[in-house]
Amino acid sequence: MLRVVSIVAVVVGHSYGSRLPGGEYLEIWRMPLFFFLTGYFWTRGRSVGHEIQGRWKTLGVPYLVWAVIMSVAAWAWTQGSPDDFWPLMASGWYGGSGQTPPWWAFWFISVLFFVAVLRRVLEQVPVQVAWGVAVVGLVLSMLPDSMLGRTPLGMGLALPCLFFVLAGEFFRYEIQPRIPRYRALTGAVAVVLGLTAVRLGVEPLNIKFSGFGTFLLSPVVGIVTAAGFVLIFSTVVNRLVQGMTRPVNALVRTGTVVVLFHGWLLATLVDEGVTQDGAKFVLTVLISWAVGLAINASPLSPWLSGVPQPSWWTRFAGRTNRFVLPAK
């Protein structure tokens, strides 16, 4: 359920932009939470090859397929100004901080791919080395001109984002077991502390542009806030949504589609005259999730969403194959 909330938070930020009142309170945890959850749900002991293969299916393939789709959208958009087409294509396919609509949020999927592979590679060395790599990444993020964000596919951002992944993993295995009671209360306190820190002047994050705020302090505040949300959602919210596992999981499985599709949708809504921020947000959430659910119910789900084909198609394909004559 927290993954659903984190995806909605991404759409909120893009729908309102700098016009969102109190946006700094959202930016401090919005993107860190994604990477924190990657670490929180990390399964230790898998091989690097297994990680690459799995992430390629769930992230790499949808990224490439949607990039082709967005190329068609870019071509349609620039029919009135054809000189804009190739620069738009170049920035979209290069990736990273230079991506604009319709590739708006693609950078997150590519960075998530690289940071997951990086974490798996670093499992082969002591965890202190992994933390050192992450801190070096944060140091590099302080250099001017968004250096890490301007790397191809934003892969350089995997270095500082590793900090959040390691924090989620550490919290899951080392911190959370030491909080046997009052987890929801502890989580609420952590969230309040994080938001209070922003109120007191801690700089928020803008990860796409290699903006990690005040060195170490801003990332730590983001981690504390994310950990607080995990404690709240794993207790109070978990009890509230008991019996809703299937619909919640269905929404979560559309996450990649929502991330890759909503940038084009937002820009299209504006072109169609929908400029009120609240309306853009509501329509984008509803339409993006509807598209994601439709894709996941179709045979196209492995290519567009990164999830297995639905059971009805598997059964249908199996019955069809029984009627195919064997090759001689």
BALOBA-1460 file (C-alpha; in Angstrom, 3 decimals):
// residues 328
<rec num="1" residu="m" x="0.000" y="0.000" z="0.000"/>
<rec num="2" residu="l" x="2.916" y="2.305" z="0.692"/>
<rec num="3" residu="r" x="4.163" y="1.696" z="-2.845"/>
<rec num="4" residu="v" x="0.785" y="2.923" z="-4.115"/>
<rec num="5" residu="v" x="1.094" y="6.067" z="-2.011"/>
<rec num="6" residu="s" x="4.631" y="6.675" z="-3.261"/>
<rec num="7" residu="i" x="3.486" y="6.455" z="-6.885"/>
<rec num="8" residu="v" x="0.635" y="8.879" z="-6.206"/>
<rec num="9" residu="a" x="3.172" y="11.229" z="-4.617"/>
<rec num="10" residu="v" x="5.167" y="11.224" z="-7.862"/>
<rec num="11" residu="v" x="2.077" y="12.178" z="-9.872"/>
<rec num="12" residu="v" x="1.232" y="14.905" z="-7.352"/>
<rec num="13" residu="g" x="4.657" y="16.455" z="-7.737"/>
<rec num="14" residu="h" x="4.508" y="16.439" z="-11.527"/>
<rec num="15" residu="s" x="0.902" y="17.673" z="-11.674"/>
<rec num="16" residu="y" x="1.478" y="20.694" z="-9.443"/>
<rec num="17" residu="g" x="5.188" y="21.313" z="-9.941"/>
<rec num="18" residu="s" x="6.513" y="24.334" z="-8.069"/>
<rec num="19" residu="r" x="2.925" y="25.475" z="-7.461"/>
<rec num="20" residu="l" x="2.322" y="22.760" z="-4.858"/>
<rec num="21" residu="p" x="1.914" y="24.377" z="-1.433"/>
<rec num="22" residu="g" x="4.436" y="22.860" z="0.958"/>
<rec num="23" residu="g" x="6.088" y="20.941" z="-1.859"/>
<rec num="24" residu="e" x="9.346" y="20.781" z="0.078"/>
<rec num="25" residu="y" x="7.676" y="18.470" z="2.615"/>
<rec num="26" residu="l" x="6.884" y="16.068" z="-0.217"/>
<rec num="27" residu="e" x="10.283" y="16.268" z="-1.898"/>
<rec num="28" residu="i" x="12.172" y="15.255" z="1.229"/>
<rec num="29" residu="w" x="10.739" y="11.708" z="1.128"/>
<rec num="30" residu="r" x="8.988" y="11.191" z="-2.232"/>
<rec num="31" residu="m" x="11.847" y="9.726" z="-4.294"/>
<rec num="32" residu="p" x="13.969" y="8.447" z="-1.366"/>
<rec num="33" residu="l" x="11.020" y="6.262" z="-0.380"/>
<rec num="34" residu="f" x="11.153" y="4.374" z="-3.707"/>
<rec num="35" residu="f" x="14.801" y="3.454" z="-3.233"/>
<rec num="36" residu="f" x="14.349" y="2.849" z="0.493"/>
<rec num="37" residu="l" x="11.612" y="0.303" z="-0.269"/>
<rec num="38" residu="t" x="13.901" y="-1.393" z="-2.799"/>
<rec num="39" residu="g" x="16.335" y="-2.000" z="0.030"/>
<rec num="40" residu="y" x="13.604" y="-2.873" z="2.506"/>
<rec num="41" residu="f" x="12.319" y="-5.676" z="0.260"/>
<rec num="42" residu="w" x="15.809" y="-6.739" z="-0.811"/>
<rec num="43" residu="t" x="16.385" y="-10.491" z="-1.030"/>
<rec num="44" residu="r" x="19.944" y="-11.290" z="-0.100"/>
<rec num="45" residu="g" x="22.099" y="-13.961" z="-1.684"/>
<rec num="46" residu="r" x="21.025" y="-13.876" z="-5.331"/>
<rec num="47" residu="s" x="23.610" y="-13.867" z="-8.103"/>
<rec num="48" residu="v" x="24.457" y="-10.805" z="-10.175"/>
<rec num="49" residu="g" x="23.273" y="-12.619" z="-13.303"/>
<rec num="50" residu="h" x="19.927" y="-13.389" z="-11.668"/>
<rec num="51" residu="e" x="19.551" y="-9.737" z="-10.683"/>
<rec num="52" residu="i" x="20.328" y="-8.446" z="-14.177"/>
<rec num="53" residu="q" x="17.960" y="-10.942" z="-15.776"/>
<rec num="54" residu="g" x="15.138" y="-10.145" z="-13.382"/>
<rec num="55" residu="r" x="15.534" y="-6.367" z="-13.567"/>
<rec num="56" residu="w" x="15.811" y="-6.529" z="-17.345"/>
<rec num="57" residu="k" x="12.418" y="-8.231" z="-17.539"/>
<rec num="58" residu="t" x="10.681" y="-5.993" z="-15.009"/>
<rec num="59" residu="l" x="12.352" y="-2.654" z="-15.797"/>
<rec num="60" residu="g" x="14.553" y="-2.792" z="-18.904"/>
<rec num="61" residu="v" x="12.069" y="-4.224" z="-21.382"/>
<rec num="62" residu="p" x="9.171" y="-1.891" z="-20.427"/>
<rec num="63" residu="y" x="11.567" y="1.054" z="-20.501"/>
<rec num="64" residu="l" x="12.632" y="0.323" z="-24.077"/>
<rec num="65" residu="v" x="9.119" y="-0.456" z="-25.346"/>
<rec num="66" residu="w" x="7.680" y="2.709" z="-23.827"/>
<rec num="67" residu="a" x="10.643" y="4.703" z="-25.161"/>
<rec num="68" residu="v" x="9.652" y="3.613" z="-28.664"/>
<rec num="69" residu="i" x="6.030" y="4.564" z="-27.979"/>
<rec num="70" residu="m" x="7.120" y="7.971" z="-26.697"/>
<rec num="71" residu="s" x="9.234" y="8.439" z="-29.813"/>
<rec num="72" residu="v" x="6.047" y="8.160" z="-31.841"/>
<rec num="73" residu="a" x="4.399" y="10.658" z="-29.491"/>
<rec num="74" residu="a" x="7.351" y="13.019" z="-29.899"/>
<rec num="75" residu="w" x="7.036" y="12.771" z="-33.681"/>
<rec num="76" residu="a" x="3.321" y="13.601" z="-33.476"/>
<rec num="77" residu="w" x="3.991" y="16.523" z="-31.143"/>
<rec num="78" residu="t" x="6.587" y="18.121" z="-33.402"/>
<rec num="79" residu="q" x="4.723" y="17.977" z="-36.716"/>
<rec num="80" residu="g" x="4.268" y="21.733" z="-36.527"/>
<rec num="81" residu="s" x="7.938" y="22.319" z="-35.656"/>
<rec num="82" residu="p" x="9.957" y="19.434" z="-37.148"/>
<rec num="83" residu="d" x="13.283" y="20.992" z="-36.125"/>
<rec num="84" residu="d" x="12.385" y="20.142" z="-32.518"/>
<rec num="85" residu="f" x="12.017" y="16.405" z="-33.179"/>
<rec num="86" residu="w" x="15.612" y="15.215" z="-33.173"/>
<rec num="87" residu="p" x="16.712" y="17.262" z="-30.133"/>
<rec num="88" residu="l" x="13.711" y="15.868" z="-28.259"/>
<rec num="89" residu="m" x="14.598" y="12.340" z="-29.364"/>
<rec num="90" residu="a" x="18.230" y="12.802" z="-28.361"/>
<rec num="91" residu="s" x="17.412" y="13.986" z="-24.839"/>
<rec num="92" residu="g" x="14.728" y="11.331" z="-24.383"/>
<rec num="93" residu="w" x="16.881" y="8.393" z="-25.417"/>
<rec num="94" residu="y" x="20.025" y="9.694" z="-23.698"/>
<rec num="95" residu="g" x="18.143" y="9.717" z="-20.391"/>
<rec num="96" residu="g" x="18.877" y="11.305" z="-17.055"/>
<rec num="97" residu="s" x="18.114" y="14.854" z="-16.032"/>
<rec num="98" residu="g" x="17.732" y="16.063" z="-19.621"/>
<rec num="99" residu="q" x="14.555" y="14.050" z="-20.190"/>
<rec num="100" residu="t" x="11.455" y="16.151" z="-20.753"/>
<rec num="101" residu="p" x="7.880" y="15.096" z="-21.609"/>
<rec num="102" residu="p" x="6.952" y="12.619" z="-22.934"/>
<rec num="103" residu="w" x="9.956" y="10.876" z="-21.287"/>
<rec num="104" residu="w" x="9.539" y="12.884" z="-18.102"/>
<rec num="105" residu="a" x="9.943" y="10.209" z="-15.380"/>
<rec num="106" residu="f" x="11.797" y="7.556" z="-17.371"/>
<rec num="107" residu="w" x="15.012" y="8.405" z="-15.513"/>
<rec num="108" residu="f" x="13.696" y="6.742" z="-12.363"/>
<rec num="109" residu="i" x="13.241" y="3.351" z="-14.023"/>
<rec num="110" residu="s" x="16.747" y="3.345" z="-15.505"/>
<rec num="111" residu="v" x="18.344" y="4.513" z="-12.252"/>
<rec num="112" residu="l" x="16.428" y="1.875" z="-10.302"/>
<rec num="113" residu="f" x="17.800" y="-0.769" z="-12.686"/>
<rec num="114" residu="f" x="21.394" y="0.350" z="-12.227"/>
<rec num="115" residu="v" x="21.221" y="0.836" z="-8.466"/>
<rec num="116" residu="a" x="19.749" y="-2.656" z="-7.993"/>
<rec num="117" residu="v" x="22.523" y="-4.214" z="-10.070"/>
<rec num="118" residu="l" x="25.123" y="-2.127" z="-8.223"/>
<rec num="119" residu="r" x="23.816" y="-3.296" z="-4.856"/>
<rec num="120" residu="r" x="23.943" y="-6.919" z="-6.024"/>
<rec num="121" residu="v" x="27.537" y="-6.522" z="-7.218"/>
<rec num="122" residu="l" x="28.534" y="-4.964" z="-3.903"/>
<rec num="123" residu="e" x="27.069" y="-7.901" z="-1.986"/>
<rec num="124" residu="q" x="30.337" y="-9.630" z="-2.844"/>
<rec num="125" residu="v" x="32.297" y="-7.213" z="-0.606"/>
<rec num="126" residu="p" x="31.873" y="-6.126" z="3.040"/>
<rec num="127" residu="v" x="28.863" y="-3.888" z="3.555"/>
<rec num="128" residu="q" x="31.159" y="-1.120" z="4.798"/>
<rec num="129" residu="v" x="32.561" y="-0.905" z="1.262"/>
<rec num="130" residu="a" x="29.047" y="-0.516" z="-0.133"/>
<rec num="131" residu="w" x="28.336" y="2.311" z="2.309"/>
<rec num="132" residu="g" x="31.606" y="3.923" z="1.284"/>
<rec num="133" residu="v" x="30.609" y="3.804" z="-2.379"/>
<rec num="134" residu="a" x="27.263" y="5.396" z="-1.512"/>
<rec num="135" residu="v" x="28.912" y="8.212" z="0.453"/>
<rec num="136" residu="v" x="31.335" y="8.855" z="-2.415"/>
<rec num="137" residu="g" x="28.273" y="9.093" z="-4.648"/>
<rec num="138" residu="l" x="26.793" y="11.726" z="-2.346"/>
<rec num="139" residu="v" x="30.071" y="13.645" z="-2.465"/>
<rec num="140" residu="l" x="30.034" y="13.561" z="-6.269"/>
<rec num="141" residu="s" x="26.425" y="14.761" z="-6.259"/>
<rec num="142" residu="m" x="27.615" y="17.995" z="-4.667"/>
<rec num="143" residu="l" x="29.617" y="18.897" z="-7.767"/>
<rec num="144" residu="p" x="28.013" y="21.607" z="-9.932"/>
<rec num="145" residu="d" x="26.058" y="21.264" z="-13.151"/>
<rec num="146" residu="s" x="24.198" y="18.083" z="-12.199"/>
<rec num="147" residu="m" x="27.112" y="15.874" z="-13.237"/>
<rec num="148" residu="l" x="25.644" y="12.541" z="-12.138"/>
<rec num="149" residu="g" x="22.233" y="13.329" z="-13.549"/>
<rec num="150" residu="r" x="23.723" y="14.042" z="-16.960"/>
<rec num="151" residu="t" x="25.276" y="10.597" z="-17.356"/>
<rec num="152" residu="p" x="23.676" y="8.284" z="-19.975"/>
<rec num="153" residu="l" x="20.362" y="6.932" z="-18.641"/>
<rec num="154" residu="g" x="21.202" y="8.730" z="-15.386"/>
<rec num="155" residu="m" x="23.307" y="5.726" z="-14.376"/>
<rec num="156" residu="g" x="25.605" y="7.941" z="-12.316"/>
<rec num="157" residu="l" x="22.716" y="8.591" z="-9.930"/>
<rec num="158" residu="a" x="22.902" y="4.942" z="-8.887"/>
<rec num="159" residu="l" x="25.897" y="5.833" z="-6.705"/>
<rec num="160" residu="p" x="24.174" y="8.285" z="-4.306"/>
<rec num="161" residu="c" x="20.816" y="6.480" z="-4.561"/>
<rec num="162" residu="l" x="22.573" y="3.388" z="-3.222"/>
<rec num="163" residu="f" x="22.580" y="5.237" z="0.111"/>
<rec num="164" residu="f" x="18.786" y="4.943" z="0.323"/>
<rec num="165" residu="v" x="18.776" y="1.293" z="-0.761"/>
<rec num="166" residu="l" x="21.324" y="0.358" z="1.893"/>
<rec num="167" residu="a" x="19.354" y="2.317" z="4.478"/>
<rec num="168" residu="g" x="16.171" y="0.408" z="3.660"/>
<rec num="169" residu="e" x="17.990" y="-2.908" z="3.891"/>
<rec num="170" residu="f" x="19.663" y="-1.923" z="7.173"/>
<rec num="171" residu="f" x="16.362" y="-0.754" z="8.621"/>
<rec num="172" residu="r" x="14.598" y="-4.004" z="7.693"/>
<rec num="173" residu="y" x="17.199" y="-6.328" z="9.161"/>
<rec num="174" residu="e" x="18.798" y="-4.320" z="11.974"/>
<rec num="175" residu="i" x="16.486" y="-1.563" z="13.202"/>
<rec num="176" residu="q" x="12.896" y="-2.703" z="12.808"/>
<rec num="177" residu="p" x="13.380" y="-5.973" z="14.776"/>
<rec num="178" residu="r" x="14.544" y="-3.822" z="17.702"/>
<rec num="179" residu="i" x="11.191" y="-2.004" z="17.789"/>
<rec num="180" residu="p" x="8.872" y="-4.759" z="19.034"/>
<rec num="181" residu="r" x="6.225" y="-2.393" z="20.440"/>
<rec num="182" residu="y" x="4.686" y="0.977" z="19.617"/>
<rec num="183" residu="r" x="5.837" y="0.787" z="16.009"/>
<rec num="184" residu="a" x="3.079" y="3.050" z="14.701"/>
<rec num="185" residu="l" x="3.824" y="5.667" z="17.350"/>
<rec num="186" residu="t" x="7.547" y="5.433" z="16.648"/>
<rec num="187" residu="g" x="6.832" y="5.821" z="12.935"/>
<rec num="188" residu="a" x="4.641" y="8.863" z="13.508"/>
<rec num="189" residu="v" x="7.385" y="10.470" z="15.583"/>
<rec num="190" residu="a" x="9.931" y="9.747" z="12.831"/>
<rec num="191" residu="v" x="7.698" y="11.349" z="10.170"/>
<rec num="192" residu="v" x="7.102" y="14.410" z="12.349"/>
<rec num="193" residu="l" x="10.837" y="14.733" z="13.006"/>
<rec num="194" residu="g" x="11.569" y="14.546" z="9.285"/>
<rec num="195" residu="l" x="8.994" y="17.163" z="8.351"/>
<rec num="196" residu="t" x="10.073" y="19.376" z="11.262"/>
<rec num="197" residu="a" x="13.636" y="19.247" z="9.981"/>
<rec num="198" residu="v" x="12.395" y="20.604" z="6.652"/>
<rec num="199" residu="r" x="10.484" y="23.299" z="8.507"/>
<rec num="200" residu="l" x="13.693" y="24.264" z="10.272"/>
<rec num="201" residu="g" x="15.503" y="24.684" z="6.976"/>
<rec num="202" residu="v" x="16.868" y="21.320" z="5.864"/>
<rec num="203" residu="e" x="17.098" y="21.467" z="2.083"/>
<rec num="204" residu="p" x="14.738" y="19.106" z="0.195"/>
<rec num="205" residu="l" x="15.873" y="16.697" z="-2.508"/>
<rec num="206" residu="n" x="15.683" y="16.855" z="-6.296"/>
<rec num="207" residu="i" x="17.324" y="13.565" z="-7.231"/>
<rec num="208" residu="k" x="16.726" y="13.730" z="-10.993"/>
<rec num="209" residu="f" x="18.995" y="16.771" z="-11.191"/>
<rec num="210" residu="s" x="21.537" y="15.338" z="-8.759"/>
<rec num="211" residu="g" x="20.108" y="17.485" z="-6.004"/>
<rec num="212" residu="f" x="20.715" y="15.699" z="-2.708"/>
<rec num="213" residu="g" x="20.340" y="18.776" z="-0.542"/>
<rec num="214" residu="t" x="22.580" y="19.389" z="2.438"/>
<rec num="215" residu="f" x="25.357" y="16.805" z="2.395"/>
<rec num="216" residu="l" x="24.303" y="13.687" z="4.363"/>
<rec num="217" residu="l" x="21.743" y="15.659" z="6.398"/>
<rec num="218" residu="s" x="19.037" y="15.861" z="3.738"/>
<rec num="219" residu="p" x="19.390" y="12.169" z="2.730"/>
<rec num="220" residu="v" x="19.274" y="11.092" z="6.379"/>
<rec num="221" residu="v" x="16.132" y="13.177" z="6.972"/>
<rec num="222" residu="g" x="14.573" y="11.542" z="3.911"/>
<rec num="223" residu="i" x="15.507" y="8.112" z="5.252"/>
<rec num="224" residu="v" x="14.082" y="8.815" z="8.720"/>
<rec num="225" residu="t" x="10.814" y="10.000" z="7.162"/>
<rec num="226" residu="a" x="10.625" y="6.966" z="4.857"/>
<rec num="227" residu="a" x="11.306" y="4.620" z="7.788"/>
<rec num="228" residu="g" x="8.521" y="6.302" z="9.725"/>
<rec num="229" residu="f" x="6.072" y="5.678" z="6.899"/>
<rec num="230" residu="v" x="7.118" y="2.013" z="6.777"/>
<rec num="231" residu="l" x="6.440" y="1.611" z="10.506"/>
<rec num="232" residu="i" x="3.003" y="3.229" z="10.178"/>
<rec num="233" residu="f" x="1.983" y="1.295" z="7.081"/>
<rec num="234" residu="s" x="3.244" y="-2.050" z="8.401"/>
<rec num="235" residu="t" x="1.015" y="-1.704" z="11.470"/>
<rec num="236" residu="v" x="-2.013" y="0.612" z="11.390"/>
<rec num="237" residu="v" x="-2.527" y="0.722" z="7.614"/>
<rec num="238" residu="n" x="-1.811" y="-2.988" z="7.287"/>
<rec num="239" residu="r" x="-4.668" y="-3.755" z="9.659"/>
<rec num="240" residu="l" x="-7.002" y="-1.405" z="7.807"/>
<rec num="241" residu="v" x="-6.423" y="-3.023" z="4.415"/>
<rec num="242" residu="q" x="-6.626" y="-6.640" z="5.550"/>
<rec num="243" residu="g" x="-8.718" y="-8.519" z="3.020"/>
<rec num="244" residu="m" x="-7.760" y="-6.095" z="0.233"/>
<rec num="245" residu="t" x="-4.562" y="-7.839" z="-0.813"/>
<rec num="246" residu="r" x="-5.626" y="-8.597" z="-4.378"/>
<rec num="247" residu="p" x="-6.750" y="-5.074" z="-5.374"/>
<rec num="248" residu="v" x="-3.764" y="-3.468" z="-3.664"/>
<rec num="249" residu="n" x="-1.349" y="-5.844" z="-5.398"/>
<rec num="250" residu="a" x="-3.088" y="-5.172" z="-8.707"/>
<rec num="251" residu="l" x="-2.485" y="-1.450" z="-8.274"/>
<rec num="252" residu="v" x="1.145" y="-1.983" z="-7.249"/>
<rec num="253" residu="r" x="1.809" y="-4.095" z="-10.349"/>
<rec num="254" residu="t" x="0.816" y="-1.142" z="-12.535"/>
<rec num="255" residu="g" x="3.530" y="1.047" z="-10.998"/>
<rec num="256" residu="t" x="5.967" y="0.849" z="-13.912"/>
<rec num="257" residu="v" x="3.233" y="1.760" z="-16.385"/>
<rec num="258" residu="v" x="2.130" y="4.749" z="-14.300"/>
<rec num="259" residu="v" x="5.696" y="6.033" z="-13.995"/>
<rec num="260" residu="l" x="6.440" y="5.677" z="-17.716"/>
<rec num="261" residu="f" x="3.044" y="6.784" z="-19.042"/>
<rec num="262" residu="h" x="1.955" y="9.669" z="-16.844"/>
<rec num="263" residu="g" x="4.403" y="12.249" z="-18.230"/>
<rec num="264" residu="w" x="2.921" y="11.965" z="-21.712"/>
<rec num="265" residu="l" x="-0.587" y="11.980" z="-20.266"/>
<rec num="266" residu="l" x="-0.008" y="15.152" z="-18.245"/>
<rec num="267" residu="a" x="1.378" y="16.993" z="-21.256"/>
<rec num="268" residu="t" x="-1.532" y="15.789" z="-23.391"/>
<rec num="269" residu="l" x="-4.092" y="16.941" z="-20.833"/>
<rec num="270" residu="v" x="-2.537" y="20.402" z="-20.832"/>
<rec num="271" residu="d" x="-2.629" y="20.484" z="-24.651"/>
<rec num="272" residu="e" x="-6.322" y="19.608" z="-24.444"/>
<rec num="273" residu="g" x="-6.986" y="22.537" z="-22.136"/>
<rec num="274" residu="v" x="-6.898" y="20.833" z="-18.732"/>
<rec num="275" residu="t" x="-4.689" y="23.270" z="-16.853"/>
<rec num="276" residu="q" x="-6.144" y="23.189" z="-13.328"/>
<rec num="277" residu="d" x="-3.618" y="21.319" z="-11.183"/>
<rec num="278" residu="g" x="-6.140" y="19.339" z="-9.158"/>
<rec num="279" residu="a" x="-7.959" y="18.177" z="-12.263"/>
<rec num="280" residu="k" x="-4.684" y="17.179" z="-13.915"/>
<rec num="281" residu="f" x="-3.723" y="15.156" z="-10.863"/>
<rec num="282" residu="v" x="-7.021" y="13.295" z="-10.511"/>
<rec num="283" residu="l" x="-7.331" y="12.537" z="-14.226"/>
<rec num="284" residu="t" x="-3.701" y="11.422" z="-14.481"/>
<rec num="285" residu="v" x="-3.984" y="9.040" z="-11.536"/>
<rec num="286" residu="l" x="-7.267" y="7.521" z="-12.703"/>
<rec num="287" residu="i" x="-6.326" y="7.199" z="-16.380"/>
<rec num="288" residu="s" x="-2.777" y="5.968" z="-15.722"/>
<rec num="289" residu="w" x="-3.948" y="3.249" z="-13.375"/>
<rec num="290" residu="a" x="-6.777" y="2.260" z="-15.695"/>
<rec num="291" residu="v" x="-4.273" y="1.909" z="-18.547"/>
<rec num="292" residu="g" x="-1.955" y="-0.086" z="-16.288"/>
<rec num="293" residu="l" x="-4.710" y="-2.447" z="-15.172"/>
<rec num="294" residu="a" x="-5.835" y="-2.961" z="-18.786"/>
<rec num="295" residu="i" x="-2.266" y="-3.730" z="-19.857"/>
<rec num="296" residu="n" x="-1.745" y="-6.190" z="-17.013"/>
<rec num="297" residu="a" x="-4.933" y="-7.994" z="-18.028"/>
<rec num="298" residu="s" x="-3.621" y="-8.406" z="-21.572"/>
<rec num="299" residu="p" x="-0.917" y="-10.540" z="-23.220"/>
<rec num="300" residu="l" x="1.176" y="-7.366" z="-23.606"/>
<rec num="301" residu="s" x="1.926" y="-7.146" z="-19.877"/>
<rec num="302" residu="p" x="5.516" y="-8.539" z="-20.011"/>
<rec num="303" residu="w" x="6.539" y="-5.911" z="-22.572"/>
<rec num="304" residu="l" x="4.624" y="-2.884" z="-21.332"/>
<rec num="305" residu="s" x="4.462" y="-3.531" z="-17.593"/>
<rec num="306" residu="g" x="7.176" y="-6.040" z="-16.751"/>
<rec num="307" residu="v" x="4.770" y="-8.500" z="-15.124"/>
<rec num="308" residu="p" x="3.875" y="-12.030" z="-16.289"/>
<rec num="309" residu="q" x="1.053" y="-12.568" z="-18.729"/>
<rec num="310" residu="p" x="-2.376" y="-13.032" z="-17.104"/>
<rec num="311" residu="s" x="-3.490" y="-16.537" z="-16.262"/>
<rec num="312" residu="w" x="-6.380" y="-16.464" z="-18.752"/>
<rec num="313" residu="w" x="-3.957" y="-15.907" z="-21.627"/>
<rec num="314" residu="t" x="-1.604" y="-18.614" z="-20.386"/>
<rec num="315" residu="r" x="-4.482" y="-21.090" z="-20.272"/>
<rec num="316" residu="f" x="-5.695" y="-19.990" z="-23.703"/>
<rec num="317" residu="a" x="-2.215" y="-20.260" z="-25.220"/>
<rec num="318" residu="g" x="-1.811" y="-23.694" z="-23.655"/>
<rec num="319" residu="r" x="-5.064" y="-24.942" z="-25.168"/>
<rec num="320" residu="t" x="-4.129" y="-23.477" z="-28.550"/>
<rec num="321" residu="n" x="-0.732" y="-25.174" z="-28.525"/>
<rec num="322" residu="r" x="-2.394" y="-28.573" z="-28.083"/>
<rec num="323" residu="f" x="-3.948" y="-28.167" z="-31.530"/>
<rec num="324" residu="v" x="-0.668" y="-27.321" z="-33.238"/>
<rec num="325" residu="l" x="0.766" y="-30.268" z="-35.168"/>
<rec num="326" residu="p" x="4.247" y="-31.249" z="-33.970"/>
<rec num="327" residu="a" x="7.102" y="-30.469" z="-36.312"/>
<rec num="328" residu="k" x="8.406" y="-33.389" z="-38.331"/>
